[in-house]
Structures are given as structure tokens and as C-alpha cells.
Amino acid sequence: MNHEQSVGRIEKLVSLKSQGVPVFPDRFSTNYELSEASRLENGTSAVRVAGRIMSIRNFKKLTFITISNIQGSLQLLLKKEEIGELLFKRFLELFDIGDFIGVEGRMYTTKTDEKTLRIESYDFLGKALRSLPEKWHGLNNIDVRYRQRYLDLMMTKDTQSRLLTRSKMVRAIRRFFEDEEFLEVETPVLQHTSSGALAKPFMTYHHSLDTELNLRIAPETYLKRLIVGGFTKVFEFAKCFRNEGVSPQHLQEFTMVEGYAAYWNYEDTMKLMRNMVLFILDRAFNATTITIQGSTIDFSLEWDVISFRDLIMRETGIDIDLYPVVAELHQETKRRKIELDHPDIETLGRGNYIDYLYKKTCRPKLVKPTFLIQHPIDLSPLARANDANTALTDRFQLVVNGAEIINAYSELVDPIEQRKRLKAQAFLKSNGDLEAMEMDEDYLTAMEYGMPPISGWGFGIERLLMVLTDSDTIKDCVLFPLTRKRNEDNKS
């Protein structure tokens, strides 16, 4: 904090208080949002708005003030002859950029054609003890943008727009699934196992129960338990946690939307997901055509569909079906001089190895909406095997601009086959594959009570927002991303 600036602002606060001005008022009644007021007819009176002062332009007998919030801004006019000398002088001497003000007045349009509120009365609503940076045209310091997101939201239009779009997206997704007769549910974050995905969990400890627990990596197995319990169509906005590496496309804490429908297969879900994406674009973007990486993509056109094997063969020349043993596949990638820089490449199971090969060589080239289907079964421990080829699964991923934004499949509902696959995953985990799944006896017990045919899906809100807003990094798509602790934060 700039000590001199802070002292000066505190002195102004004390002065306001000494003049009988409430410096911490409990409320201010408004009748318009700033964005609404800016659209009012000239002459509209008794307009009451409030906001943070973002600019002050002083002239001899009048002052122009701009106030704003996350949804808009409004210009105010303070004239000595209209407000009186006392209040005019008080504002000039004791108010600062960053302070909050509530005003009442009437609307007019300036000579420069800007809708403005002429102040007839004002209330002090809060003092900023720190100065906002000068000459701010959007926050350029990346570290500050993430550590002090409130400043970024206050000052950077792109951040405001993107994160408002996030809220619109969430509202649209809820509306879509409710209209499709899905019920919203909640399942546990603290779990005994890390089931539901291939990922390394965060671990914690429950003292009263004297047991180690994981923060969930996915809500999948609990949502499927609800299908066992009689629910037929469910979805959840689930906070998930994955203890994985930092990248522009990954968050360690993220929000997943996951859902399941009894009696459906993955092809039913493909139709649902296409309709959902188009609904989101309509509600949150008011368009089905958006620009991503300089390319205009019309989501209303037909989407490509390609198999995992065909995609890898197209981009690398490798037919993964010819290499059922991971060591042989590894030798073939080396022979073709394909560099895979995974630190634990030698310990990955075949499924995770193929997935890593795909992510490095194929995924970045998928720009238009593409359904990737027919994943290898060892990459999908919870998916149903394809009837025609049991080495593949009835699964799809939606990939747009090199990012997987939806993952879905026909679910495995055979408890005997599920136990066999989880045993194989547990073996990989015991041999060093940290992202392999562990045995989940409680879930297997639930399965043994019987499951109908099921199809399910999952997607991350942040990943979807990142793609649709053409953002450089997924950190831009969450309100408060995790950052490394600074040295000064460790000091007492």
C-alpha cells in the first residue's frame, strides 16, 4: 500500500465523519441498474443509482463523474448551481476515484451524445483506502490479474465480459437440462476412493473418523448409484479436484457438469450435447457462429465424427490396433521420432499412453466441432464395450479448437466386467501409474443390485467457456484461480 495515499484517504474519511456524514451507511435505495439508466429517456427524473467512482473530470463550476459496476457504467454531472456550494466543495475535497457514491437526479444527453445523470443529491457510500492504478487500460500484470481478480474485474472489459458470460452459461445449462426433465442433485466431495476418472486426487484426513479421504475427481460413481436407486435422469454442477500438472487447459479445482440418463446410449447423448451447445450459444452469445483462433465456426452446421484409431493413423501413421502391448507401441513412436515428454512415460498403461499420444499429436489439429468416437477400452474403465468390437468402447468426446469439452459414453453396467476392469486399473496403479483408477468395492456392491442401460456425460464449465470465448488460458475462465503462495504471504 502507498502509505502517503492511504493516510490522505483516511484523513478524508475522518473529515467526512466530523461533518456528520455517515461513512459506513447500511444501504442506499436504487431504482435502476447503471446499464438501465443509460437507456432512459431525457428528462426522466427521480433516477437513483449507485456505483464505484472510476473517473473524475473537474471544471470550474461542474464536474463529470463516471461510476461503474460489473454490468455497466454511467456518466454523472455535478454542477455547483444545481447541488449547492457545500456539497459541490465536499465532493471535490473529500471524494476519490475508487470511492462509492449513491446519487439521485434526472437524465439528459450531453453535446457529445453521452447519456448522463444530472445529480440533484448524493450520498457517500464507501471510501477506497488504496488508489486504483493510473492510466489503466486493462490490467496487464498477469500475476496481479489472478491474485487480485477484483481489480481485474473492476478494470478489464474482457474479464468482465468473459466472466459475465460464465454466469449466463451456467443459467442456460440449468435451464436446458430442466427443460429436458433432468433433476439436479448433489453428491459427496469427500470420498474414500478416487473413482470416476483417470486422475491423481488431492488427499485429506478426517480426524473424527480417523481415516484418509480424497477430494473427488468426478461425481460419476455416486450419480450412477442414484440410477440404481431409481432416478432416471440426473445432472450435477460438481466441484472437482485433480492433482495434476499446470497447463493452459487444466485447473486443479474446476466445475464439472455431469449427468446420466437411464435407458439411453451414447448416440442419444450425442444428440443431447449438440442441442445443449446450440442452446448455450443462443442464450449466452446470441449466435451460433463464433470466431476461434481467427477461424469462423458455425456450430449449427453438421459436426465431424471420427474414430480414435482413424484420427491417430491420419496424424501419425500408427495403427494402434497393431500394438496391443504398450512397450511395442512405445517403440513404434520412438521409431517414428515422435517425441513424448511425459515424465513417467515408461510406467503408463496402454490406455493412458495412447491418450497421451493423441493429445500431443492429434488433438491440437481439431478446430471445428468434432465427435471423437471408439476409444480403446483400456482408456475407458467405466464405459460399455462395443458389441461388434469389444476392444473399443461406446464413447465420444467433443473436441473444439484442440480442447476436449465434453466426454460421454454408454455406461458399463455389468458388475462382473466392471470388477475385472477395476482390478486391471488397480494393478497399473500399484505399478506406478498414478492416474489409474483404484478398486471401489462400495460402487461394485451398488452395481450388483442391478443397473438399466445408461448413458452419461461430463464437461468442465471453464473448458467450455475457454473455447467459446477464444481465451488463451483456462485461468481466465474462473473467478479466482489458484496461484502460488508469495514469499511475503508466509511471513507472520
FENBELVEN-V456060 format. One record per pair of residues at least 24 apart in sequence whose ideal C-beta (glycine too) atoms are under 10 Angstrom apart, sorted by the first residue. I is the first residue (numbers start at 0). J is the second residue. Records with the same first field share a line. If there is no record, write none. Layout:
# FENBELVEN-V456060
I=J / J
This chain:
# FENBELVEN-V456060
0=128 / 129 / 130
1=129 / 130
4=95 / 128 / 129 / 130
5=127 / 128 / 129 / 130
6=128
7=95 / 128 / 130
8=93 / 95 / 97 / 98 / 126 / 127 / 128 / 129 / 130
9=126 / 128
10=93
11=92 / 93 / 94 / 95 / 98 / 126 / 128
12=93 / 98 / 123 / 125 / 126 / 128
13=93
14=89 / 92 / 93
15=89 / 92 / 93 / 94 / 123 / 126
16=123
18=85 / 89 / 93 / 123
20=89 / 93 / 122 / 123
21=122 / 123 / 124
22=123 / 124 / 125 / 126
23=123 / 124 / 125 / 126
24=99 / 101 / 122 / 123 / 124 / 125
26=101 / 122 / 124
27=99 / 100 / 101 / 102 / 103 / 121 / 122 / 123 / 124 / 125
28=101 / 103 / 122
29=101 / 102 / 103
30=103
31=73 / 106 / 116
32=68 / 70 / 71 / 73
33=65 / 66 / 67 / 68 / 69 / 70 / 71 / 72 / 73 / 116
34=67 / 68 / 70 / 71 / 72 / 73
35=70 / 71 / 73
36=71 / 73 / 75 / 102 / 104 / 106 / 114 / 115 / 116
37=71 / 72 / 73 / 74 / 106 / 113 / 114 / 115 / 116
38=71 / 106 / 114
39=73 / 105 / 106 / 107 / 114 / 116
40=106 / 107 / 108 / 114
41=105 / 106 / 107 / 108 / 114 / 115
42=105 / 106 / 107
43=104 / 105 / 106 / 107 / 116
44=103 / 104 / 105 / 106 / 117 / 119
45=103 / 104 / 105 / 119
46=73 / 102 / 103 / 104 / 105 / 106 / 116 / 117 / 119
47=101 / 102 / 103 / 104 / 116 / 120 / 122
48=73 / 75 / 100 / 101 / 102 / 103 / 104 / 116
49=99 / 100 / 101 / 102 / 103 / 121 / 122 / 124 / 125
50=75 / 99 / 100 / 101 / 102 / 124
51=96 / 97 / 98 / 99 / 100 / 124 / 125 / 127 / 131 / 153
52=90 / 94 / 95 / 96 / 97 / 98 / 99 / 100 / 124 / 127 / 131
53=96 / 97 / 131 / 135 / 153 / 154
54=96 / 131
55=90 / 91 / 94 / 95 / 96 / 98
57=90 / 91
60=84 / 87
61=87 / 117
62=87 / 90 / 91 / 94 / 118
63=109 / 113 / 115
64=90 / 94 / 96 / 100 / 102 / 115 / 116 / 118 / 121
65=96 / 113 / 115
66=98 / 99 / 100 / 101 / 102 / 116
67=153 / 154 / 159
68=99 / 152 / 153 / 159
69=152 / 153 / 158 / 159 / 160 / 162 / 163 / 166
70=159 / 163
71=159
73=102 / 106 / 113 / 114 / 115 / 116
74=109 / 111 / 113 / 114 / 115 / 116
75=100 / 102 / 104 / 115 / 116 / 117 / 118 / 121
76=102 / 104 / 107 / 109 / 115 / 116 / 117 / 118
77=102 / 104 / 116 / 117 / 118 / 121
78=117 / 118 / 119
81=105 / 117 / 118 / 119
82=117 / 118 / 119 / 120 / 121
83=120
86=118 / 120 / 121
87=118
89=121 / 123
90=118 / 121 / 123
93=123 / 126
94=121 / 123 / 126
95=126 / 127 / 128 / 130 / 131
96=127 / 130 / 131 / 133
97=125 / 126 / 127 / 128 / 129 / 130 / 131 / 153
98=123 / 124 / 125 / 126 / 127 / 128
99=123 / 124 / 125 / 126 / 127
100=124 / 125
101=125
141=472 / 474 / 475
142=482 / 483 / 485
144=474 / 475 / 480
145=472 / 474 / 475 / 477 / 479 / 480 / 481 / 482
146=479 / 480 / 482 / 483 / 485 / 488
147=479 / 482
148=474 / 477 / 478 / 479 / 480 / 482
149=478 / 479
151=475 / 478
152=478
155=475
157=468 / 470 / 475
158=475 / 478
160=468
161=464 / 465 / 467 / 468 / 469 / 470 / 475 / 476
162=464 / 468 / 475 / 476 / 477 / 478
163=283
164=279 / 283 / 284 / 464 / 467 / 468 / 476
165=254 / 283 / 460 / 461 / 463 / 464 / 468 / 476 / 477 / 478
166=283 / 478
167=279 / 282 / 283 / 284 / 285 / 464
168=256 / 279 / 280 / 282 / 283 / 284 / 460 / 463 / 464 / 467 / 468 / 476
169=236 / 254 / 256 / 279 / 283 / 460 / 464
170=279 / 282 / 283
171=275 / 278 / 279 / 280 / 281 / 282 / 283 / 284
172=234 / 236 / 256 / 258 / 275 / 278 / 279 / 282 / 283 / 458 / 460 / 463
173=234 / 236 / 256
174=278 / 279 / 282
175=234 / 271 / 274 / 275 / 276 / 277 / 278 / 279 / 282
176=232 / 233 / 234 / 256 / 258 / 271 / 275 / 278
177=234
178=278
179=232 / 234 / 258 / 260 / 271 / 274 / 275 / 278
180=231 / 232 / 260
181=230 / 231 / 232 / 233 / 234 / 235 / 258 / 259 / 260 / 271
182=225 / 230 / 231 / 232 / 233 / 234 / 235 / 258
183=233 / 234 / 235 / 236 / 256 / 258
184=218 / 221 / 222 / 225 / 230 / 233 / 234 / 235 / 236 / 237 / 258
185=218 / 221 / 235 / 236 / 237
186=215 / 217 / 218 / 219 / 220 / 221 / 222 / 223 / 224 / 225 / 233 / 235 / 237 / 257
187=212 / 215 / 218 / 221 / 237
188=212 / 213 / 214 / 215 / 218 / 237 / 238 / 239 / 240
189=213 / 214 / 215
190=214 / 215 / 216 / 217 / 218 / 220 / 221 / 439 / 441
191=437 / 439 / 440 / 441
192=216 / 220 / 421 / 436 / 437 / 438 / 439 / 440 / 441 / 442
193=217 / 240 / 241 / 242 / 428 / 434 / 435 / 436 / 437 / 439
194=218 / 219 / 220 / 221 / 223 / 380 / 381 / 421 / 424 / 436 / 437 / 438 / 439 / 441 / 442
195=219 / 220 / 221 / 222 / 223 / 237 / 239 / 255 / 257 / 380 / 381 / 436 / 439 / 442 / 457
196=220 / 239 / 241 / 255 / 257 / 380 / 381 / 406 / 434 / 436 / 457
197=241 / 348 / 350 / 351 / 354 / 378 / 379 / 380 / 381 / 424 / 427 / 432 / 433 / 434 / 435 / 436
198=239 / 240 / 241 / 242 / 243 / 433 / 434 / 435 / 436
199=241 / 242 / 243 / 244 / 432 / 433 / 434 / 435
200=239 / 240 / 241 / 242 / 243 / 433 / 434 / 437
201=240 / 241 / 242 / 251 / 252
202=242
203=240
213=240 / 242 / 437
214=238 / 239 / 240 / 241 / 242 / 251 / 252
215=239 / 240 / 241 / 255
216=240 / 241 / 242 / 243 / 255 / 434 / 436
217=241 / 255 / 257 / 381 / 406 / 457
218=255 / 256 / 257 / 258 / 259 / 457
219=255 / 257 / 259 / 381 / 410 / 442 / 455 / 457
220=381 / 436 / 439 / 441 / 442 / 443 / 445 / 446
221=257 / 441 / 442 / 445
222=257 / 258 / 259 / 453 / 455 / 457
223=259 / 381 / 410 / 411 / 412 / 442 / 445 / 446 / 450 / 453 / 455
224=441 / 442 / 444 / 445 / 446 / 448 / 450
225=259 / 261 / 445
226=259 / 260 / 261 / 262 / 410 / 412 / 445 / 450 / 451 / 453 / 455
227=261 / 412 / 442 / 444 / 445 / 446 / 447 / 448 / 449 / 450 / 451 / 453
228=445 / 448
229=261
230=259 / 260 / 261
231=259 / 260 / 261 / 262 / 263 / 451 / 453
232=258 / 259 / 260 / 261 / 262 / 263
233=257 / 258 / 259 / 260 / 261 / 455
234=258 / 259 / 260 / 455 / 456 / 457
235=259 / 457
236=460
237=457
239=457 / 459
241=434
242=433 / 434
243=433 / 434
244=341 / 342
245=474 / 481 / 483
246=472 / 473
247=402 / 465 / 470 / 471 / 472 / 473 / 474 / 475
248=358 / 362 / 401 / 402 / 403 / 459 / 461 / 462 / 465 / 466 / 472 / 473
249=459 / 461 / 462 / 472 / 473 / 474
250=459 / 461 / 462 / 465 / 472 / 473 / 474 / 476 / 477 / 480 / 481
251=480 / 481
252=461 / 477 / 479 / 480 / 481
253=459 / 460 / 461 / 462 / 473 / 476 / 477 / 480
254=458 / 459 / 460 / 461 / 462 / 464 / 477
255=406 / 457 / 458 / 459 / 460 / 461 / 462
256=405 / 456 / 457 / 458 / 459 / 460 / 463
257=406 / 407 / 455 / 456 / 457 / 458 / 459
258=407 / 454 / 455 / 456 / 457 / 458
259=407 / 410 / 453 / 454 / 455 / 456 / 457
260=410 / 451 / 452 / 453 / 454 / 455 / 456
261=410 / 412 / 450 / 451 / 452 / 453 / 454
262=451 / 452 / 453 / 454
263=409 / 410 / 451 / 452 / 453 / 454 / 455
264=383 / 393 / 408 / 409 / 410 / 452 / 453 / 454
265=370 / 372 / 382 / 383 / 385 / 392 / 393 / 394 / 395 / 407 / 408 / 409 / 410 / 454 / 455 / 456
266=370 / 372 / 393 / 395 / 409 / 454
267=407 / 409 / 452 / 454
268=393 / 394 / 395 / 405 / 407 / 408 / 409 / 454 / 455 / 456
269=302 / 304 / 370 / 372 / 395 / 397 / 405 / 407 / 454 / 456
271=407 / 454 / 456
272=302 / 370 / 395 / 397 / 404 / 405 / 407 / 456 / 458
273=298 / 299 / 301 / 302 / 368 / 370 / 397 / 405
275=405 / 456 / 458 / 463
276=302 / 368 / 397 / 399 / 404 / 405 / 458 / 463 / 467
279=463 / 464 / 467
280=467
283=464 / 467 / 468
284=467 / 468
289=399 / 466 / 467 / 468 / 469
290=469
291=366 / 367 / 399 / 400 / 401 / 402 / 466 / 467 / 468 / 469
292=366 / 400 / 401 / 469
293=366 / 469
294=366 / 367 / 400 / 469
296=366 / 367 / 368 / 399 / 400 / 466 / 467 / 469
297=367 / 368
298=367 / 368 / 399 / 467
300=367 / 368
301=368
302=367 / 368 / 369 / 370 / 397 / 398 / 399
303=365 / 367 / 368 / 369 / 370 / 371 / 398
304=369 / 370 / 371 / 372 / 373 / 395
305=361 / 365 / 369 / 370 / 371 / 372 / 373 / 398
306=370 / 371 / 372 / 373 / 374 / 391
307=353 / 354 / 357 / 361 / 371 / 372 / 373 / 374 / 375 / 378 / 391 / 392 / 394 / 395 / 396
308=353 / 372 / 373 / 374 / 375 / 390 / 391
309=371 / 372 / 373
310=357 / 360 / 361 / 362 / 364 / 365 / 369 / 371 / 372 / 373 / 398
311=353 / 356 / 357 / 360 / 361
312=361
313=361 / 364
314=356 / 357 / 359 / 360 / 361 / 362 / 363 / 364 / 365
315=356 / 357 / 359 / 360 / 361
317=353 / 356 / 360
319=349 / 352 / 353 / 356 / 357 / 375 / 390
320=375 / 388 / 390 / 391
322=349 / 352 / 353
323=349 / 375 / 377 / 390
324=349
325=349 / 350 / 351 / 352 / 353 / 377
326=352
328=352 / 353 / 356
329=356
331=356
332=356 / 359 / 360
335=360
343=431 / 432 / 433 / 434
345=431
346=427 / 430 / 431 / 432 / 433 / 435
347=427 / 431 / 432 / 433 / 434 / 435
348=377 / 378 / 423 / 424 / 426 / 427 / 428 / 430 / 431 / 432 / 434 / 435
349=375 / 376 / 377 / 378 / 427
350=374 / 375 / 376 / 377 / 378 / 379 / 380 / 423 / 424 / 427 / 432 / 434 / 435
351=377 / 378 / 427 / 432 / 433 / 434 / 435
352=377 / 378 / 432
353=377 / 378
354=378 / 379 / 434
357=396 / 398 / 403
358=401 / 403
361=398 / 401
362=396 / 398 / 400 / 401 / 402 / 403
363=398 / 400 / 401 / 402
364=398 / 401
365=396 / 397 / 398 / 399 / 400 / 401 / 402 / 403
366=398 / 399 / 400 / 401
367=398 / 399 / 400
368=397 / 398 / 399 / 400 / 404 / 405 / 466
369=395 / 396 / 397 / 398 / 399
370=395 / 396 / 397 / 398 / 405 / 407
371=395 / 396 / 397 / 398 / 403 / 406
372=396 / 408
374=406 / 408
376=411 / 420 / 423
377=420 / 423 / 424 / 427
379=406 / 408 / 411 / 420
380=411 / 417 / 419 / 420 / 421 / 423 / 424 / 427 / 435 / 436
381=408 / 410 / 411 / 417 / 420 / 421 / 424 / 436 / 439 / 442 / 455
382=406 / 407 / 408 / 409 / 410 / 411 / 420 / 454 / 455
383=408 / 409 / 410 / 411 / 412 / 413 / 416 / 452 / 453 / 454
384=409 / 411 / 413 / 416 / 420
385=409
389=416
393=454
394=454
395=456
396=456 / 458
397=456 / 458 / 463 / 466
398=466
399=462 / 463 / 466 / 467
400=465 / 466 / 467 / 469
401=466
402=459 / 462 / 463 / 465 / 466 / 473
403=458 / 459 / 462 / 466
404=458 / 459 / 462 / 463 / 464 / 465 / 466 / 467
405=456 / 457 / 458 / 459 / 462 / 463
406=455 / 456 / 457 / 458 / 459
407=454 / 455 / 456 / 457 / 458
408=453 / 454 / 455 / 456 / 457
409=452 / 453 / 454 / 455
410=450 / 451 / 452 / 453 / 454 / 455
411=446 / 450 / 453
412=446 / 449 / 450 / 451 / 452 / 453
413=446 / 450
414=442 / 443 / 444 / 445 / 446 / 447 / 448 / 449 / 450
415=443 / 446 / 447
416=446
417=442 / 443 / 446 / 447 / 450
418=443 / 446 / 447
